[in-house]
Amino acid sequence: MLETGGLPILRPLAPGREDEPFAWAMNILAPFSNRVSVPIPAGGVSVPLAPNLAGEPFPIHGDAFQRPWTVTGRTPDALRLDLADGCFGPLRYAAALTYQLSPGAFTARLVLRNRAACVLPFGGGFHPWFPRDAGTRVAFAATGWWPEDARHLPRTTAPEPLPEDLRFETPRPLPGGWINAGFAGWPGEARIRQAGTGLALRLIAREMSTLLLFSPGREADFFCLEPVSHPVDAHALPGHPGLRFLAPGEEMTLSMTLEWSGEGAQPAP
């Protein structure tokens, strides 16, 4: 649980839901983010990826969040975990994850390495779950968005102009209804204000240019702002935007920092 002064920064885990991966405060997305609807290129052939979650017709969020990690380093304010043998279809990879606490901030750093013998498309990101109530306000810049279709895939092959009700340059409430969309041209920073508690958050993820916003509606007690390396179903989009084609042994690094301040905020332990 990540909190300050008794106030939750990320959504607390509800008792009895420890076996549900999406009940935790944050999920690690690797070796890709969100859904993939097409076979991926691997060694000169196209290889389909099998669905990995019940009820989902497409593979989603990779499998790093479904695999056991090994704790390989621990200090009072940092934790390192390693996944030596990640494998999602042809996507053979190793991953190293570091969590670091400092006064008023939390940083997650993910390093992915291609373990396969051929060039492969990799991506990833972070899937934090934030508390939501009537006083929640969000602010971030973007140049366009990827509205979803009925399959939760991008409705168009390029980002569309932002509608007025989805312009978050200045703090505004989240949509009252369902939203599950990617925002393009994101400069790597977002702000969250929890007016009910006075807590202010700043999310920073400079290596990533897509921000996913997910919320079922105002009745939900959570929402997600997910900094990711590529839009949903980038494998099927022209030019594979945001995907990194890593040679054997090559690495990519993604990081996210959460900073907090406010009346109830206290330095991290």
PATI-527804 format. One record per residue (C-alpha): residue number from 1; residue in one letter; x, y, z. Coordinates in steps of 0.25 Angstrom, whole numbers, plus 5000, padded with zeros to 4 digits. Each point is the difference from the previous one (the first is absolute). Layout:
VOSE|NUM|A|X|Y|Z
...
***
This chain:
VOSE|1|M|5000|5000|5000
VOSE|2|L|5005|5014|4996
VOSE|3|E|4995|5011|5010
VOSE|4|T|5004|5013|5006
VOSE|5|G|4995|5005|5013
VOSE|6|G|4989|4989|5000
VOSE|7|L|4995|5004|4987
VOSE|8|P|5001|4990|4988
VOSE|9|I|5008|5004|4988
VOSE|10|L|4997|4988|4993
VOSE|11|R|4987|4992|5002
VOSE|12|P|5001|4990|5012
VOSE|13|L|4999|4985|4998
VOSE|14|A|4986|4996|5005
VOSE|15|P|5001|4988|5010
VOSE|16|G|4998|4987|4994
VOSE|17|R|5004|5004|4986
VOSE|18|E|5014|4997|5000
VOSE|19|D|4999|4989|4989
VOSE|20|E|4994|5011|4990
VOSE|21|P|5011|5006|4992
VOSE|22|F|4992|5013|4997
VOSE|23|A|4996|5002|5015
VOSE|24|W|5014|5004|5003
VOSE|25|A|5006|5015|5000
VOSE|26|M|5008|4999|4987
VOSE|27|N|5002|4989|4989
VOSE|28|I|5013|4999|4992
VOSE|29|L|4998|4999|4985
VOSE|30|A|5010|4992|4992
VOSE|31|P|5004|4996|4990
VOSE|32|F|4988|5009|4994
VOSE|33|S|4989|5008|5005
VOSE|34|N|4985|4998|4998
VOSE|35|R|4994|4992|4989
VOSE|36|V|5007|4994|4988
VOSE|37|S|4990|4995|4988
VOSE|38|V|5010|4995|4990
VOSE|39|P|5012|4991|4999
VOSE|40|I|5013|5006|5003
VOSE|41|P|5013|4999|4991
VOSE|42|A|5010|4991|5005
VOSE|43|G|5012|4995|4992
VOSE|44|G|4993|5002|4986
VOSE|45|V|4987|4994|5004
VOSE|46|S|4987|5005|5007
VOSE|47|V|4997|4993|5013
VOSE|48|P|4986|5002|5006
VOSE|49|L|5000|5002|5015
VOSE|50|A|4990|4992|5009
VOSE|51|P|4990|5007|5009
VOSE|52|N|5005|5000|5015
VOSE|53|L|4988|5004|5008
VOSE|54|A|4986|4993|5001
VOSE|55|G|4989|5008|4992
VOSE|56|E|5010|5008|4992
VOSE|57|P|5001|4996|4985
VOSE|58|F|5013|5007|4998
VOSE|59|P|5013|4999|5008
VOSE|60|I|5001|5012|5010
VOSE|61|H|5011|5007|5008
VOSE|62|G|5010|4989|4997
VOSE|63|D|5003|4990|5011
VOSE|64|A|5010|5006|5010
VOSE|65|F|4989|5003|5009
VOSE|66|Q|4996|4985|5000
VOSE|67|R|5014|4995|5003
VOSE|68|P|5008|4998|5013
VOSE|69|W|5011|5010|5002
VOSE|70|T|5012|4997|5008
VOSE|71|V|5005|5011|5011
VOSE|72|T|5015|5002|4997
VOSE|73|G|5002|5013|5008
VOSE|74|R|4994|5007|5012
VOSE|75|T|5004|5012|5008
VOSE|76|P|4991|5009|5009
VOSE|77|D|4995|5008|4988
VOSE|78|A|5002|4992|4988
VOSE|79|L|4996|4986|4995
VOSE|80|R|5006|4993|4987
VOSE|81|L|4992|4988|4994
VOSE|82|D|5005|4992|4988
VOSE|83|L|4992|4991|4990
VOSE|84|A|5011|4992|4993
VOSE|85|D|4991|4991|4991
VOSE|86|G|4989|5008|4994
VOSE|87|C|4993|4994|4988
VOSE|88|F|4987|5004|4993
VOSE|89|G|5000|4992|4987
VOSE|90|P|5013|5004|4992
VOSE|91|L|5002|5012|5010
VOSE|92|R|5011|4994|5008
VOSE|93|Y|5005|5011|5010
VOSE|94|A|5007|5003|5013
VOSE|95|A|4995|5011|5009
VOSE|96|A|5005|5008|5012
VOSE|97|L|4991|5009|5008
VOSE|98|T|5005|5010|5011
VOSE|99|Y|4991|5007|5010
VOSE|100|Q|5006|5012|5007
VOSE|101|L|4994|5009|5011
VOSE|102|S|5005|5013|5003
VOSE|103|P|4994|5012|5008
VOSE|104|G|4987|5003|4993
VOSE|105|A|5002|4991|4988
VOSE|106|F|5000|4986|4994
VOSE|107|T|5007|4995|4988
VOSE|108|A|4998|4987|4992
VOSE|109|R|5011|4996|4990
VOSE|110|L|4998|4989|4990
VOSE|111|V|5011|4994|4991
VOSE|112|L|4996|4990|4989
VOSE|113|R|5011|4992|4993
VOSE|114|N|4997|4991|4987
VOSE|115|R|5004|4986|5003
VOSE|116|A|4996|4995|4987
VOSE|117|A|5009|4997|4988
VOSE|118|C|4993|5010|4990
VOSE|119|V|4995|5014|5000
VOSE|120|L|4987|5002|5007
VOSE|121|P|4990|5011|5003
VOSE|122|F|5000|5004|5015
VOSE|123|G|4992|5010|5008
VOSE|124|G|4994|5002|5014
VOSE|125|G|4997|5009|5011
VOSE|126|F|4993|5002|5013
VOSE|127|H|4985|4998|5004
VOSE|128|P|4998|5008|5014
VOSE|129|W|4986|5000|5006
VOSE|130|F|4996|5013|5007
VOSE|131|P|4989|5003|5009
VOSE|132|R|4988|5008|4994
VOSE|133|D|4989|5008|5007
VOSE|134|A|4992|5012|4996
VOSE|135|G|5012|5009|5003
VOSE|136|T|5010|4993|4991
VOSE|137|R|5006|5009|4989
VOSE|138|V|5010|4997|4989
VOSE|139|A|5009|5008|4991
VOSE|140|F|5009|4996|4989
VOSE|141|A|5003|5005|4986
VOSE|142|A|4998|4992|4987
VOSE|143|T|4999|5002|4985
VOSE|144|G|4990|4990|4997
VOSE|145|W|4993|4987|5004
VOSE|146|W|4997|4986|4996
VOSE|147|P|4985|4997|5003
VOSE|148|E|4997|4986|5001
VOSE|149|D|4990|4991|4992
VOSE|150|A|4991|4989|5006
VOSE|151|R|5013|4990|5001
VOSE|152|H|5007|5011|5009
VOSE|153|L|5010|5002|4988
VOSE|154|P|5003|5013|4993
VOSE|155|R|4988|5005|4991
VOSE|156|T|5010|5007|4990
VOSE|157|T|5014|4997|4995
VOSE|158|A|5004|5014|5005
VOSE|159|P|4997|5009|5012
VOSE|160|E|4987|5009|4998
VOSE|161|P|4999|5014|5005
VOSE|162|L|4997|5002|5015
VOSE|163|P|4985|5003|5002
VOSE|164|E|4998|5011|5010
VOSE|165|D|4995|4992|5011
VOSE|166|L|5013|4992|5000
VOSE|167|R|5010|5011|5000
VOSE|168|F|5007|5000|5013
VOSE|169|E|5010|5011|4999
VOSE|170|T|4994|5006|5012
VOSE|171|P|4995|4991|5012
VOSE|172|R|4986|4995|4998
VOSE|173|P|4991|4989|5005
VOSE|174|L|5001|4986|4993
VOSE|175|P|4989|4996|4990
VOSE|176|G|4987|4996|5007
VOSE|177|G|4999|4987|4992
VOSE|178|W|5009|4990|4994
VOSE|179|I|5013|5004|4994
VOSE|180|N|5012|4990|4996
VOSE|181|A|5008|5008|4990
VOSE|182|G|5015|5004|4996
VOSE|183|F|5004|5014|4999
VOSE|184|A|5011|5003|4990
VOSE|185|G|5011|5010|5000
VOSE|186|W|5001|5000|5015
VOSE|187|P|5012|5007|5005
VOSE|188|G|5002|4991|5012
VOSE|189|E|4994|5007|5012
VOSE|190|A|4986|5000|5006
VOSE|191|R|4994|5006|5013
VOSE|192|I|4989|4994|5009
VOSE|193|R|4993|5009|5011
VOSE|194|Q|4992|4993|5011
VOSE|195|A|4992|5011|5005
VOSE|196|G|4994|4993|5011
VOSE|197|T|5013|4997|5007
VOSE|198|G|5009|5011|4994
VOSE|199|L|5009|4990|4994
VOSE|200|A|5007|5005|4987
VOSE|201|L|5008|4990|4992
VOSE|202|R|5009|5001|4988
VOSE|203|L|5003|4989|4991
VOSE|204|I|5012|5000|4991
VOSE|205|A|5004|4990|4989
VOSE|206|R|5009|5007|4990
VOSE|207|E|5004|4988|4992
VOSE|208|M|4985|4997|4996
VOSE|209|S|4991|5008|4991
VOSE|210|T|4987|4993|5002
VOSE|211|L|4991|5002|5012
VOSE|212|L|4988|4990|5002
VOSE|213|L|4988|5005|5008
VOSE|214|F|4990|4990|5005
VOSE|215|S|4988|5001|5009
VOSE|216|P|4987|4993|5000
VOSE|217|G|4993|5013|5004
VOSE|218|R|4997|5009|5012
VOSE|219|E|4995|4988|5008
VOSE|220|A|5013|4994|5001
VOSE|221|D|5010|5002|5011
VOSE|222|F|5012|5000|4991
VOSE|223|F|5006|5004|4987
VOSE|224|C|5012|4997|4992
VOSE|225|L|5011|5009|4994
VOSE|226|E|5009|4991|4993
VOSE|227|P|5013|5005|4994
VOSE|228|V|5004|4990|4988
VOSE|229|S|5010|5000|4989
VOSE|230|H|4990|4997|4989
VOSE|231|P|4985|5002|4997
VOSE|232|V|4990|4988|5001
VOSE|233|D|5002|4990|4989
VOSE|234|A|5013|5007|4995
VOSE|235|H|5004|4987|4993
VOSE|236|A|4988|5002|4990
VOSE|237|L|5002|5015|4998
VOSE|238|P|5008|5006|4988
VOSE|239|G|5014|5002|5004
VOSE|240|H|4999|4992|5014
VOSE|241|P|5000|5013|5008
VOSE|242|G|5008|5000|5013
VOSE|243|L|5004|4985|4998
VOSE|244|R|5015|4997|5002
VOSE|245|F|5006|4990|4991
VOSE|246|L|5011|4994|5008
VOSE|247|A|5011|4992|4995
VOSE|248|P|5005|4988|5008
VOSE|249|G|5005|5004|5013
VOSE|250|E|4996|5015|4998
VOSE|251|E|4993|5007|5012
VOSE|252|M|4989|5011|5001
VOSE|253|T|4997|5008|5013
VOSE|254|L|4987|5006|5005
VOSE|255|S|4998|5007|5013
VOSE|256|M|4989|5008|5007
VOSE|257|T|5001|5009|5012
VOSE|258|L|4988|5004|5009
VOSE|259|E|5002|5013|5009
VOSE|260|W|4990|5004|5010
VOSE|261|S|4997|5013|5009
VOSE|262|G|4989|5006|5007
VOSE|263|E|4994|5002|5014
VOSE|264|G|5000|4985|5004
VOSE|265|A|5013|4997|4993
VOSE|266|Q|5012|4995|5007
VOSE|267|P|5014|4995|4995
VOSE|268|A|5001|4986|4996
VOSE|269|P|5006|4991|5011
***
